[in-house]
Amino acid sequence: MKQFVTKMVSFAVAIALSLTACDKKDDVVLPGEGGKPGGDKTSIALQLEGSLNLDINSVEAIIDLQDNAGRLIAKGQKLGLLMKEGKLQTSNFELAPGTYKLTRLVVQSRDGQPKAAAAMTGSEKAAITAIDLPVNLAIEKAPVVAAAEVTPITGQDLPFSFGYDRDGFQVQQAEVFIKGAIKVGDVLYDNIPGELRLIGFDSKGNVVEDQRIQLVPGANKISLTLAYSKYQLVYSQWNVRDEEVLESGKFKSGDTIVLGGEKAMKRLKLMEDFTEIMGTYKPNARTVYTYQANGKLSQTTYFQKKPQSEELQLTFIRKGFYQDGKLDHVDLLDANNVKVGYTNYFYDANGKLSNMMNKTYDTEITAAVDYSVSSEGQVIDISYLFDNGNTMAYQMTFSNGNKIADRAQSSTGSTEGGTYSYDNSINPFHNVLFEDIYLSNASRNNKVDMNKGYGGNIPSAVEYKTEYTYDADGYPVTLIRYYKSPATGQFLYKTKTVFTY
């Protein structure tokens, strides 16, 4: 049976351990009774009982104190340690006469590594100590030393073992990196956010940590406590749920943990465009998408608003043809189902797009595609030759699967370029629609911002802002585009696009 030790220290009684040798000018002065500084102060130190083997020059004590009303008057107060008459004790601190409670006592190294701690009554460690927290201090006027007991902290000990909350003392941790990655169809989205539920268990299987963390795109630095017996990691994003269990000793600082999974691609069935006119969105265009049994796009049918009709009218149709699983050519048909153009695609030995040829009515364009890498990311250069003899050089730079910058310069002297930023959601056009000769659908995510510049021919209206709403699978369901005059910066109009899958 644990030996009873009184925890009320009366400072009216003579204390065997004198403090007269302590230098009062070095005392730590704490608030007085009621949590307010002032009044006569009494010098006090804590004598630390317990089996400790420490270099007192490299450690310090951390204490929390409450006044008689339960108010915290000292939190994380640092005190030095010294040997006095063969006993380990703290440096002096001063308190006004009154009643107090010592509610935390930790001995740690100067860099914050815990070495020993006093246990709270009822905690696991209290079973092996004689003096538990809280220690009641009834302070009068005589300088005194109050007894407290600390027990060593092992690598497997947690603050909960001593009756503290998780911030009771610093524990050994590993800094790991956690990122989300989900493969949607054939496209890997590995720069995405998500929610991480982090559950830590002690050696008895009890949950001692349970928190939800919103991950940002890329690698997130997460601290894992090494003393836990295991962690359960649960990642969720876009209706994908992944779970991984990390056993103690199976991970270390610097490890990268990728969570995610795979899901089928949602295919765009219908896209409807509206233009705002006097506060009301009016239909402007509609595109219907048709797919083969294997999921590849077979046809896009376009309807547009024409002045002579209230209803949207069939304008043209594009039909795709594949060879060996790759898009070979797309035929363009008018509203009467007459072929009026085509785009042919050619690939190199590695399966990369190398050349394109486009003809629409009497206009013909050829394009040669080259690939390289710069310090900013992947670079795609396309050289165009028009049937009138003019040429154009177009360069695009990609990072994280998105076109972040481009620049075009024609042989006539006109230039156009811009920089772009994106959301973290799925571009419904990418890897689904027929690619045009400008690779307009090459980005994995949806463009949300741009900064454009023009030289020579300047368009009458340019898009300058976008607003998306998304479904739970990460796809956009509505898109609002805002347009302005590039010459004056004046707002002109806005459009709305509705996506159906």
Disulfide bonds with the S-S distance in Angstrom:
none
